[in-house]
Amino acid sequence: MNIHTNYYMILCKFVHIYMDDKRLNVWHFALLLAILSLGYRQGQKQNIKAIHLKIMALSQIST
């Protein structure tokens, strides 16, 4: 199994969990996808190094 397959499986699992939790909204989804994107870019599977500004920029949320 290659790294792309692993990330695909993680993303699918995440989407199923997200869809089942009615408390989560589009803002949560954007933030979580930004964090997953950072992990993918860093080649990380467990420990993702992130800062607030980077996450907000990737999620396209302005505060």
N, CA, C and O atoms as a MOPAC input file, in Angstrom:
PM7 MOZYME 1SCF
protein

 N      0.83900 1    -1.16800 1     0.00000 1
 C      0.00000 1     0.00000 1     0.00000 1
 C      0.89500 1     1.24600 1     0.00000 1
 O      1.79700 1     1.35400 1     0.83000 1
 N      0.65700 1     2.17700 1    -0.91200 1
 C      1.49600 1     3.37400 1    -0.96400 1
 C      0.91100 1     4.49300 1    -0.10300 1
 O     -0.18700 1     4.37100 1     0.44000 1
 N      1.67000 1     5.58400 1     0.00700 1
 C      1.26900 1     6.69200 1     0.88400 1
 C     -0.03700 1     7.33700 1     0.41200 1
 O     -0.82900 1     7.78300 1     1.24200 1
 N     -0.27900 1     7.39600 1    -0.89600 1
 C     -1.51100 1     8.00400 1    -1.40300 1
 C     -2.73400 1     7.17000 1    -1.02600 1
 O     -3.78600 1     7.72100 1    -0.70300 1
 N     -2.60200 1     5.87300 1    -1.06700 1
 C     -3.69700 1     4.99000 1    -0.66200 1
 C     -4.00700 1     5.17700 1     0.81100 1
 O     -5.17400 1     5.21700 1     1.20100 1
 N     -2.97000 1     5.29200 1     1.63700 1
 C     -3.17700 1     5.50700 1     3.06800 1
 C     -3.93900 1     6.80200 1     3.32200 1
 O     -4.88500 1     6.82100 1     4.11000 1
 N     -3.53300 1     7.88600 1     2.65900 1
 C     -4.22800 1     9.15900 1     2.85400 1
 C     -5.65900 1     9.10300 1     2.34700 1
 O     -6.55200 1     9.70900 1     2.94000 1
 N     -5.88300 1     8.38700 1     1.26500 1
 C     -7.24200 1     8.23200 1     0.75100 1
 C     -8.11800 1     7.51200 1     1.77600 1
 O     -9.26100 1     7.90500 1     2.01100 1
 N     -7.58100 1     6.46900 1     2.37500 1
 C     -8.34500 1     5.71300 1     3.37100 1
 C     -8.62600 1     6.56300 1     4.59900 1
 O     -9.72300 1     6.50600 1     5.15300 1
 N     -7.65000 1     7.34800 1     5.02900 1
 C     -7.84200 1     8.23800 1     6.17200 1
 C     -8.90900 1     9.27300 1     5.85100 1
 O     -9.77600 1     9.54500 1     6.68100 1
 N     -8.85600 1     9.85200 1     4.65800 1
 C     -9.83900 1    10.86000 1     4.25900 1
 C    -11.24400 1    10.27000 1     4.19700 1
 O    -12.19800 1    10.90900 1     4.64100 1
 N    -11.38400 1     9.07700 1     3.66100 1
 C    -12.69800 1     8.43100 1     3.58800 1
 C    -13.25400 1     8.16600 1     4.98000 1
 O    -14.43700 1     8.39100 1     5.23500 1
 N    -12.41100 1     7.69200 1     5.86700 1
 C    -12.84000 1     7.43500 1     7.24200 1
 C    -13.27400 1     8.73600 1     7.92000 1
 O    -14.29100 1     8.77700 1     8.61200 1
 N    -12.49400 1     9.78800 1     7.71400 1
 C    -12.81500 1    11.09400 1     8.27000 1
 C    -14.16500 1    11.60200 1     7.76700 1
 O    -14.97500 1    12.09400 1     8.55200 1
 N    -14.40400 1    11.48300 1     6.46800 1
 C    -15.65900 1    11.97900 1     5.88600 1
 C    -16.85800 1    11.22000 1     6.46500 1
 O    -17.89600 1    11.82400 1     6.73900 1
 N    -16.72500 1     9.91900 1     6.65100 1
 C    -17.82600 1     9.14100 1     7.23300 1
 C    -18.11600 1     9.57000 1     8.66900 1
 O    -19.27600 1     9.67900 1     9.06600 1
 N    -17.07000 1     9.81100 1     9.43800 1
 C    -17.26100 1    10.28100 1    10.82000 1
 C    -17.92000 1    11.65200 1    10.80200 1
 O    -18.85300 1    11.90400 1    11.56500 1
 N    -17.44100 1    12.53400 1     9.93800 1
 C    -17.98700 1    13.88300 1     9.82800 1
 C    -19.47100 1    13.85100 1     9.47500 1
 O    -20.26500 1    14.58300 1    10.06500 1
 N    -19.84100 1    13.02000 1     8.53300 1
 C    -21.22700 1    12.95600 1     8.07400 1
 C    -22.16100 1    12.44000 1     9.17100 1
 O    -23.33900 1    12.79600 1     9.19700 1
 N    -21.65100 1    11.61600 1    10.06200 1
 C    -22.47600 1    11.05400 1    11.12200 1
 C    -22.63900 1    11.97300 1    12.32400 1
 O    -23.50600 1    11.72900 1    13.16300 1
 N    -21.83200 1    13.01800 1    12.43000 1
 C    -21.88400 1    13.91000 1    13.58500 1
 C    -22.61500 1    15.20100 1    13.21200 1
 O    -22.06000 1    16.05500 1    12.52100 1
 N    -23.82800 1    15.33800 1    13.66000 1
 C    -24.67300 1    16.48700 1    13.30100 1
 C    -24.21200 1    17.78900 1    13.95700 1
 O    -24.67300 1    18.86400 1    13.57500 1
 N    -23.30800 1    17.70900 1    14.93900 1
 C    -22.81200 1    18.92300 1    15.59200 1
 C    -21.80900 1    19.67300 1    14.73400 1
 O    -21.59300 1    20.86900 1    14.93500 1
 N    -21.19700 1    18.98900 1    13.78400 1
 C    -20.16100 1    19.60600 1    12.96400 1
 C    -20.77800 1    20.35100 1    11.78000 1
 O    -21.74300 1    19.89300 1    11.16800 1
 N    -20.19600 1    21.50500 1    11.47700 1
 C    -20.70200 1    22.29100 1    10.35400 1
 C    -19.59100 1    22.50800 1     9.32600 1
 O    -18.51600 1    21.91800 1     9.43100 1
 N    -19.85100 1    23.33900 1     8.35500 1
 C    -18.92100 1    23.55700 1     7.24800 1
 C    -17.60300 1    24.16100 1     7.73200 1
 O    -16.55800 1    23.90400 1     7.13400 1
 N    -17.63100 1    24.95600 1     8.80000 1
 C    -16.40200 1    25.56100 1     9.32200 1
 C    -15.49600 1    24.48800 1     9.92800 1
 O    -14.27900 1    24.52100 1     9.74500 1
 N    -16.08500 1    23.55200 1    10.63800 1
 C    -15.30700 1    22.44000 1    11.17800 1
 C    -14.66700 1    21.64400 1    10.03900 1
 O    -13.49500 1    21.27200 1    10.09800 1
 N    -15.45400 1    21.40000 1     9.02500 1
 C    -14.98100 1    20.62900 1     7.88200 1
 C    -13.79000 1    21.32400 1     7.21600 1
 O    -12.79900 1    20.67400 1     6.88300 1
 N    -13.88500 1    22.62900 1     7.02400 1
 C    -12.80600 1    23.39200 1     6.39600 1
 C    -11.53500 1    23.32800 1     7.24300 1
 O    -10.44200 1    23.14800 1     6.70800 1
 N    -11.67400 1    23.47400 1     8.55000 1
 C    -10.50800 1    23.42500 1     9.43300 1
 C     -9.86000 1    22.04100 1     9.44100 1
 O     -8.63700 1    21.92000 1     9.37300 1
 N    -10.67500 1    21.02100 1     9.52200 1
 C    -10.13600 1    19.66600 1     9.55800 1
 C     -9.47700 1    19.28100 1     8.23300 1
 O     -8.45400 1    18.59700 1     8.22700 1
 N    -10.04900 1    19.71200 1     7.12500 1
 C     -9.41200 1    19.44800 1     5.83100 1
 C     -8.09100 1    20.20700 1     5.70400 1
 O     -7.14200 1    19.69700 1     5.10800 1
 N     -8.02200 1    21.41100 1     6.25400 1
 C     -6.77100 1    22.16700 1     6.22800 1
 C     -5.69100 1    21.43700 1     7.01900 1
 O     -4.53800 1    21.38000 1     6.59000 1
 N     -6.05500 1    20.88400 1     8.16400 1
 C     -5.09600 1    20.13400 1     8.97700 1
 C     -4.65700 1    18.86500 1     8.25000 1
 O     -3.47100 1    18.53800 1     8.23800 1
 N     -5.59600 1    18.15500 1     7.65000 1
 C     -5.23400 1    16.96100 1     6.87300 1
 C     -4.33400 1    17.32100 1     5.69700 1
 O     -3.41100 1    16.57300 1     5.37300 1
 N     -4.59200 1    18.45300 1     5.06100 1
 C     -3.77200 1    18.90900 1     3.94600 1
 C     -2.34300 1    19.19100 1     4.40600 1
 O     -1.38300 1    18.84100 1     3.72000 1
 N     -2.21100 1    19.82200 1     5.56500 1
 C     -0.87700 1    20.06800 1     6.10700 1
 C     -0.14400 1    18.76200 1     6.37300 1
 O      1.03500 1    18.62900 1     6.04700 1
 N     -0.83100 1    17.81400 1     6.95500 1
 C     -0.22600 1    16.51300 1     7.21900 1
 C      0.23100 1    15.83800 1     5.94700 1
 O      1.30800 1    15.24400 1     5.91000 1
 N     -0.57200 1    15.92200 1     4.91000 1
 C     -0.22100 1    15.33100 1     3.62400 1
 C      1.02500 1    15.99800 1     3.05100 1
 O      1.93800 1    15.32300 1     2.57400 1
 N      1.05500 1    17.32800 1     3.10200 1
 C      2.20700 1    18.06700 1     2.56800 1
 C      3.47900 1    17.76700 1     3.34900 1
 O      4.57600 1    17.76400 1     2.78900 1
 N      3.32800 1    17.51500 1     4.64300 1
 C      4.48100 1    17.21600 1     5.48600 1
 C      4.87300 1    15.74300 1     5.42600 1
 O      5.91900 1    15.35800 1     5.95000 1
 N      4.04500 1    14.92000 1     4.79500 1
 C      4.32100 1    13.49600 1     4.72800 1
 C      4.10000 1    12.80500 1     6.06500 1
 O      4.69000 1    11.76000 1     6.33800 1
 N      3.25100 1    13.39300 1     6.89400 1
 C      3.00400 1    12.87100 1     8.23400 1
 C      1.74600 1    12.01700 1     8.25600 1
 O      0.79300 1    12.26400 1     7.51700 1
 N      1.76300 1    11.01400 1     9.11200 1
 C      0.58500 1    10.18500 1     9.31300 1
 C     -0.02900 1    10.41800 1    10.67900 1
 O     -1.22800 1    10.20800 1    10.86300 1
 N      0.78500 1    10.85500 1    11.64900 1
 C      0.27700 1    11.01000 1    13.01100 1
 C      0.52000 1    12.40200 1    13.57800 1
 O     -0.40700 1    13.02000 1    14.10200 1
 N      1.73300 1    12.90300 1    13.48400 1
 C      2.08100 1    14.19000 1    14.08100 1
 C      2.13200 1    15.26700 1    13.01400 1
 O      3.00200 1    15.25400 1    12.14300 1
 N      1.19800 1    16.19400 1    13.08900 1
 C      1.13100 1    17.27100 1    12.11000 1
 C      1.55900 1    18.55600 1    12.80000 1
 O      0.98000 1    18.95600 1    13.81000 1
 N      2.57900 1    19.19900 1    12.24300 1
 C      3.05700 1    20.46200 1    12.79100 1
 C      2.28300 1    21.58400 1    12.12100 1
 O      2.32500 1    21.73600 1    10.90100 1
 N      1.57400 1    22.36900 1    12.92700 1
 C      0.73200 1    23.41600 1    12.35500 1
 C      0.71000 1    24.64000 1    13.25900 1
 O      0.85500 1    24.54400 1    14.47700 1
 N      0.52500 1    25.77700 1    12.63500 1
 C      0.30700 1    27.00800 1    13.38000 1
 C     -1.03800 1    27.58500 1    12.94800 1
 O     -1.53400 1    27.31500 1    11.85400 1
 N     -1.59700 1    28.36800 1    13.82100 1
 C     -2.93300 1    28.94300 1    13.61900 1
 C     -3.05700 1    29.64800 1    12.27500 1
 O     -4.01500 1    29.41100 1    11.54000 1
 N     -2.10300 1    30.50900 1    11.94600 1
 C     -2.20100 1    31.28600 1    10.70500 1
 C     -2.19500 1    30.40200 1     9.46400 1
 O     -2.92300 1    30.66600 1     8.50700 1
 N     -1.39000 1    29.37100 1     9.47600 1
 C     -1.31600 1    28.45800 1     8.33000 1
 C     -2.63600 1    27.69900 1     8.15900 1
 O     -3.13700 1    27.56000 1     7.04300 1
 N     -3.18600 1    27.21900 1     9.25200 1
 C     -4.44900 1    26.47900 1     9.19500 1
 C     -5.56400 1    27.38700 1     8.69000 1
 O     -6.36000 1    26.97900 1     7.84400 1
 N     -5.62600 1    28.61100 1     9.20100 1
 C     -6.68200 1    29.51800 1     8.78800 1
 C     -6.53700 1    29.88800 1     7.30200 1
 O     -7.53600 1    30.01400 1     6.59400 1
 N     -5.31300 1    30.05800 1     6.84100 1
 C     -5.10200 1    30.38000 1     5.42400 1
 C     -5.52200 1    29.22000 1     4.53500 1
 O     -6.17000 1    29.42600 1     3.50900 1
 N     -5.15600 1    27.99800 1     4.92100 1
 C     -5.52600 1    26.82000 1     4.11600 1
 C     -7.02800 1    26.57400 1     4.12200 1
 O     -7.58600 1    26.11100 1     3.12700 1
 N     -7.67900 1    26.88000 1     5.22900 1
 C     -9.12000 1    26.63900 1     5.31400 1
 C     -9.91500 1    27.78600 1     4.69400 1
 O    -11.13300 1    27.69500 1     4.54300 1
 N     -9.22500 1    28.85400 1     4.34000 1
 C     -9.82100 1    30.05000 1     3.73700 1
 C    -10.86000 1    30.69100 1     4.64900 1
 O    -11.89800 1    31.18000 1     4.20200 1
 N    -10.54300 1    30.67100 1     5.94800 1
 C    -11.38600 1    31.33000 1     6.94600 1
 C    -10.65200 1    32.57600 1     7.38900 1
 O     -9.49700 1    32.50100 1     7.80900 1
 N    -11.30000 1    33.70800 1     7.30100 1
 C    -10.68000 1    34.93500 1     7.76400 1
 C    -11.29800 1    35.35100 1     9.09800 1
 O    -12.51300 1    35.29400 1     9.28800 1
 N    -10.42800 1    35.76700 1    10.00900 1
 C    -10.91600 1    36.19300 1    11.32800 1
 C    -10.52800 1    37.62100 1    11.57700 1
 O    -10.84300 1    38.17200 1    12.63200 1

